[in-house]
Amino acid sequence: MPYIARDADGHILSVSRLMDDRHIEFASPHDSTLLAFLSNAEEDRGFSSLDSDLIRVIEDLIDVLIDKNVLRLTDLPHEAQKKLLARKSLRSKMRGEFKLLGDDDVL
């Protein structure tokens, strides 16, 4: 049973399964405005996924340009350097956390 919160103009802001102080209006699961809101939310998730994929492509492209000495990391603005290094560090840590065996370990 979806409950919705609306803004001053009557547009849906959020949806909840439970009624609370913000989500006080019950909406039929077949309500056209609710379905439109949920459809837009699904499209936003799709774009977010594509954005994440594109960010990874750009990072890989920057790595290739650096490896080929076409670009130096220091050519980029300081904030861009920090973000790239932070993402690279996080990815490295995540790979390490899920690596159950070292390079020399045998099952």
C-alpha positions in Angstrom: 0.0 0.0 0.0 1.9 3.1 -1.2 1.7 6.4 0.7 3.0 9.5 -1.0 4.4 12.9 0.0 3.6 15.8 -2.3 5.2 19.3 -2.8 3.3 22.5 -2.6 2.4 22.2 -6.3 1.0 18.7 -5.8 3.8 16.8 -7.5 4.9 13.5 -5.8 8.1 13.9 -3.9 8.5 10.4 -2.5 6.7 7.1 -1.9 6.6 4.9 1.2 5.1 1.6 2.1 4.2 2.9 5.5 2.2 6.0 6.5 4.3 8.5 8.5 4.2 12.2 9.2 5.3 13.0 5.6 3.6 10.2 3.7 0.0 10.6 4.6 -1.8 10.3 1.3 -2.7 6.8 0.2 -2.3 6.2 -3.5 -3.7 3.3 -5.5 -0.9 1.2 -7.0 -2.6 1.9 -10.3 -2.7 5.7 -9.9 -1.4 7.3 -13.1 0.6 10.0 -11.3 2.2 7.3 -9.0 3.1 5.1 -12.0 4.6 8.2 -13.9 6.7 9.0 -10.8 7.9 5.5 -10.5 8.7 5.3 -14.2 10.8 8.5 -13.9 12.6 7.0 -10.9 13.5 3.9 -13.0 14.8 6.1 -15.8 16.9 8.0 -13.3 18.4 4.7 -12.1 19.2 3.8 -15.7 21.0 7.0 -16.3 22.9 6.7 -13.0 24.1 3.3 -14.2 25.2 4.6 -17.5 26.9 7.5 -15.8 28.9 5.1 -13.6 29.9 3.1 -16.7 31.0 6.3 -18.5 33.0 7.5 -15.6 34.9 4.2 -15.6 35.6 4.6 -19.4 36.9 8.1 -18.8 39.2 6.8 -16.0 40.5 4.1 -18.2 41.1 6.5 -21.0 43.0 8.8 -18.7 45.1 5.8 -17.6 45.9 4.9 -21.2 46.9 8.5 -22.0 49.2 8.6 -19.0 50.7 5.3 -19.8 51.5 6.5 -23.4 53.0 9.7 -22.0 50.4 11.8 -23.8 49.1 13.2 -20.5 50.6 13.6 -17.0 48.4 13.4 -14.0 49.8 16.7 -12.9 48.4 18.2 -16.2 44.9 17.8 -14.6 43.4 20.3 -12.1 44.3 19.4 -8.5 40.7 18.5 -7.7 40.5 16.1 -10.7 43.8 14.5 -9.5 42.4 14.0 -6.0 39.2 12.4 -7.3 41.0 10.1 -9.7 43.4 9.0 -7.1 40.7 8.5 -4.5 38.6 6.3 -6.9 41.7 4.3 -7.9 42.6 3.8 -4.2 39.1 2.7 -3.4 38.9 0.2 -6.3 42.3 -1.2 -5.3 41.1 -1.7 -1.7 37.9 -3.3 -2.9 39.8 -5.8 -5.0 42.1 -6.6 -2.0 39.2 -7.2 0.3 37.6 -9.7 -2.0 40.9 -11.4 -2.8 40.8 -14.6 -0.7 44.2 -15.9 -1.8 47.4 -14.1 -2.5 49.2 -14.3 -5.8 51.4 -17.1 -4.6 48.7 -19.1 -2.8 47.5 -22.4 -4.2 44.2 -24.1 -3.4 
